[in-house]
Structure formats: C-alpha cells, structure tokens
Amino acid sequence: MNNDLEFTNIKNRFNIHNLAVDKFKTNLIQLYFMLPLKNHKEAAMTALLPAVLKRGTEKLPNNRALKTQLEELYGSKLNFNVLKRGENQILKFSLEIVNEKFLPHKANLTEEAFELLNDIIFHPLLEDGIFKEDFVIQEKENLKNNIISLINDKYSYALENCIKKMCKNEKYGIYKLGDVKSAETISSRELFNHYQKIINKAKRSLFLVGNFKSSFMDNISEKTPLKTGEEIYDNNTEVVYKEKEIDFYEEEMPVNQAKLTLGFRTGITRKMDDYYALIVFNSLLGGSTHSKLFQEVREKRSLAYYVNSSIESTKGLLFINSGIDAENSEKVIELINREIKAIIDGQFSEEEFLRSKKSIVNSLKEDFDSSRALAAQYLLTLINERDESISETIEGINSVDIIDVQAAAKKLKMDTVYLLKSEE
C-alpha cells in the first residue's frame, strides 16, 4: 500500500470520508456521532444508548435475531464504543464486513450490511413510543458495573482520578461513561429524548475504509436517513495553561503496588506546529522502552515497576504513570523532574534523539496495516481541524530538531500529583 493514502471527503447530505484501499480482506464502515461533554448525566445517557440500540430493531426484535443476521452476512462484526477526545464525547458504531472480491459469488453484502447498521441506529425497537423499559433497566446495570469496574484496573483508575482532580473545573474532567449516580436516574423517556437529540442535532461522520463497489459509493447518500446535524457540536476544547501551585492528592485502598500519576499542562495541542516536537519529547521522556524515565527510574535505580508517559493531544496534557513503592514517591517525583530538566538543558545524545523519532515513525507506519488505526488517526485530524495524512505527520516528525524538543520540554508545567497507595 502506498504511504500517500488520504481520505476523500465527499460533501453531500453529510460528511462521508472514504479511504479507497484494496489491501485488506475486510471493509470497514464506521459512523461517529460527536457531542460536547456537558455533564455526567448526558455522558451516562450517551454511553448507555448503543447498548440499548443493539438489543433489537423493528425488523430484528431481539439480540439473537441480530446475531443471526450478522452471521448470515458472512460473519460481519458489529462493535460500538464511547470515546473522549478533548472535551468531545464520541459515539462510534463500527461494522466490519468481508471485502466482496474475496466472496465466491457476486453478492450485495455491503448494501445489506449498511442497511443493518442503519436499522440498528435509526429504527430501534420501541414500546409505547420509547425504548423498552426492561432493555433500559438491564443495560443501566451493565453501565453501572462498567463504571464501577474501573477500580479493578488500578492503572486506569489512578489515571482517571488524576484527570478528574486536575480538570475538576473543566469539561474534560467528566468520565466518558458518566458516573453511577447519574446512570441510576436515567429513565426510558429521558434516554429516548436524548437519542432523538443525537440523531437530529449531533454532528456525525461516516468513514469508509476498504474496497467498496462504485455502485455503492455512487448512491450512498440515498442509503441513509442521516442529515447534516451540527447544531449541538462544539469543537472548542478549553486549553488551560497557567502558573499555579501543584495539587497533591493521596488515596488509600488495598493495593500491592502504589500508583503514582503526574499530570502536566503542555500548552501544545495537535492544531499547533510544535505538536511534532511534543511527540518527540514524549517519546524521549517516557513514551518507549529506550526513554529516559524507563532507563533511569526503572532500570538503573529500580524505583519503579513500570513508568511511562503519554499525551492527550486535543487538550494539551501530558501524564506520567508509574507503579512504585509508596515510600519512594518523593524520590520518583524528584527524579522525574530531574530528567525533564535534563532534556530542557539538552542533556541527551544524538542517538537517543534519533531513536525517539524512529520509534514514533515506525509506530505510525504500522497504522498503514490496520483499517481501524487509519480511521482513528483521521478522526483525530477532524476533531483538531488539522487535515493531514499519516505521511504528512511522519514528515512533521522528521523535521523536528533538538532545539524544538528542548522548547517543548520547557513549556511543561506540573499541575497535579495523584498517589494511590496501600491502606497499611
């Protein structure tokens, strides 16, 4: 596959983004609904919605009938997910179907699969004009359990709590699934009204990745009831960047290994040209096994069981996550600050710098071999209003020099420290 692949935006009744590629054995259809994060109740309703929708349609009134239909469509795979990118909550419906050129006979698989996806989203099974009460009650319990189960993954739990405290006065502090208290109060009528708002007013985009027949592409705008619907979409993510006292939080619970999460403000988002330097800085600091934090904190000093860094490119945040012995927390924080300072001062080798860039480029090139990764990368470009291909991102990474990385490092401001430790 050529590395200059780009999505084509077909502007008609709504945004259709097509990546014509004949490499994959399956074709990918993804439909995104994009909403601004407002409060925990709306976040919980949005997260609950796809679980209720896939319980049944007007034509397929139960989950068994739906699964049977998917099997008849050559084992097509239907998935849904709720994402948070910046201060946007995104509802994703994904359908993966066999590339028709691999079928032993001619078929209308794509049309039939697309019709099924439309039925699930736009023709749900209703009772007295709203969602079935028993479906809503059962899926509410599942949603609450999913929210509660975050505590079983201590890594994610620590990171999410750091975000919640760091962004307590910002929409980004809302968990993508809402909270248990809000989920408990959702009624069938409320959920149906929220659903109506989403399908009529939310911004949406349709992604097509693969080898689709021209007959399907020529008539796609007539195959779905989608309208433009951008009335409630707000693409403005608040980027907070100011001097402040560092907030320290500790929480105790039965854990064998303490979790230390540090939250930083970078002042740099994907929209900005120095974003490429931030990516390289992150790789050099803690984004890979060759990184300074991994080598210094874990390997040389044995102060962490694991340590890594990651960035939220839409919100302009950087997080450092580590598993440590709680009594070493101050040493670890001190050492992390020392390694950031070392990068600011240019105390890293040319080899380390080039290895960091190569690591990022290799990771981006791997995305060429995954239809889902290609779609995920393009979604971020839409949200951040920076329309660029993976090849263009690679060019941006390769153009970064050492001074750029030092400048990105210098912008870092530690905001919040969160420590989850044992009760003992």
Secondary structure, 3 states (H helix, E strand, C coil): CCCCCCCEEEECCCEEEEEECCCCCEEEEEEEEEEECCCHHHHHHHHHHHHHHCCCECCCCCHHHHHHHHHHCCCCEEEEEEEEECCEEEEEEEEEEECHHHCCCCCCHHHHHHHHHHHHHHCECEECCEECHHHHHHHHHHHHHHHHHHHHCHHHHHHHHHHHHHCCCCHHHCCCCCCHHHHHCCCHHHHHHHHHHHHHHCEEEEEEEECCCHHHHHCHHHCCCCCCCCCCCCCCCCCCCCCCCCEEEEEECCCCCEEEEEEEECCCCCCCCCHHHHHHHHHHHCCCCCCHHHHHHHHHCCCCCEEEEEEECCCCEEEEEEEECHHHHHHHHHHHHHHHHHHHCCCCCHHHHHHHHHHHHHHHHHHHHCHHHHHHHHHHHHHCCCCCCHHHHHHHHHCCCHHHHHHHHHCCEEEEEEEEECCC
